[in-house]
Structure formats: structure tokens, C-alpha cells
Amino acid sequence: MYEMKHEKQQNAPPALVIKNATFITSAATKAQFIKPDKPMIAVCGKSNVGKSSFINMLANRKKLAKTSSEPGRTRLVNYFDFGEFILADLPGYGFARVSKGEKEKWAKTLDDFFKDKENIAHVFMLADSRHDPTADDVQMIEYLHFHMLPFTVTLTKADKLSRMKLKEHIKAIAADLYLAPDNLLATSAETGYGKAEVLAKIKSVIDLAAEPTYVDEDETEEV
């Protein structure tokens, strides 16, 4: 392994500082989903991709989101207050060792969550940097495209690869998902690699949400 250094940060917006991230609540049904009063960032990905570790890295806390060696632990939508934004941790998909009924329940929870897209500022879709995207990953990308939800593909566990292998995998995964390599962010919760880039992206999302919406007066005039 090696110590990876951050690149391409010269043009990044001012750093976003996470001071005190806290757990808000969990939701099992659409009726329990919260209506955020600030930008909401969603984190999704297949089971055991490292969502909890990714969230803990952003929060500078080891146990804000509970990690588990057993895939499929997250079965609810878990909400966290990160100060300037709300983070929603979504149930992991693609876990084989659950019943068909349980899979359908998780799928409905995800579908109901994403249908409320007016409340979603951005989605970080996590994928394992070491492996080719699964069929479920490809389906999720297609879903996000179809619903026109802004998203960033974020690769986890980048510390498990050499620098050369990581670059090769980024290109291959980008090609599989029909994305440009620059649209993928590689991260490591173990070393903190890529954290600055993720926070810079979140900062740009928050800044965009804060911009005033202008209405063309000509379009509002009655004809």
C-alpha cells in the first residue's frame, strides 16, 4: 500500500468544516421521511460498500454511523445533521442473503425516497474501487439518470489499490457506467484520501442551493 496525496485542489471552493455531526432519526416508511430545512445529501450503494465508514470519515467521528462486517445492516433511512446540510444514509442494495420480501421492502423504501427529489440536493452513489460495477450499481445509475437526480459516483476503499491500479480501475469503472473518469471521486475512509474533494463537492452543492431563484417577469405576465 502507499500514502496517497490529494490532487487538483487548487480550484476547489473554500473548505467545508464539519464541526459536530449528530444523528437525527431513522425512517422505515415514506410517512417517516423528514422534510429538511437545509440541503439534503443522500448516500447510497450496495451492501458492504463502506457507506458507514464513508459517513464517519466526513463527520470526523468513528462511530456516528454504525459499521458492521455483516452486509445489509442498514435497513432504514438514517438521517444525520452535518450543520450546513442533512445527510441521509440509505439502505444498501444487492445483498443476496435476505428474503425476496425483504429485498422488495428495501427497494420500495429507496424508490419512495428518490421520488421526493425536490428535497434531495445531491446523491453520492458509492461503489467499490476494487471491483467492476455490479448489475445493481448500473441499475442505480440508470435510475438516477432517469429521475434527473444530480449525483457523484464515489469509489471506496481506494487504499487497497496501488496508485497505478487505482487509475486503471477508475477508467474501467467510468467506462462501465458511461461516465468520464473525472466524474468519479476515489476515497479511502482508512486514510482520508479523497475527503477534501468530497467536502468541496458538498460545499458547491450547498452554495448552489443558496443561490436565489429568479423569475422572469415576462413569463409571469398574463397574455
Buried (B, 14 or more C-beta within 10 A) or exposed (E): EEEBEEEEEEEBEEEBEBEEBEBBEEBEEBEEBBEBEBBBBBBBBBBBBBBBBBBBBBBBBEEBBEBEEEBBBBBBBBBBBBEBBBBBBBBBBBBEEBEEEBBEBBEEBBEBBBEEBEBBBBBBBBBBBBBEBBEBBBEBBEBBEEBEBEBBBBBBBBBBBEEEEBEEBBEEBBEBBEBEEEEBBBBBBBBBBBBBBBBBBBBBBBBEBEEEEEEEEEEEEEE
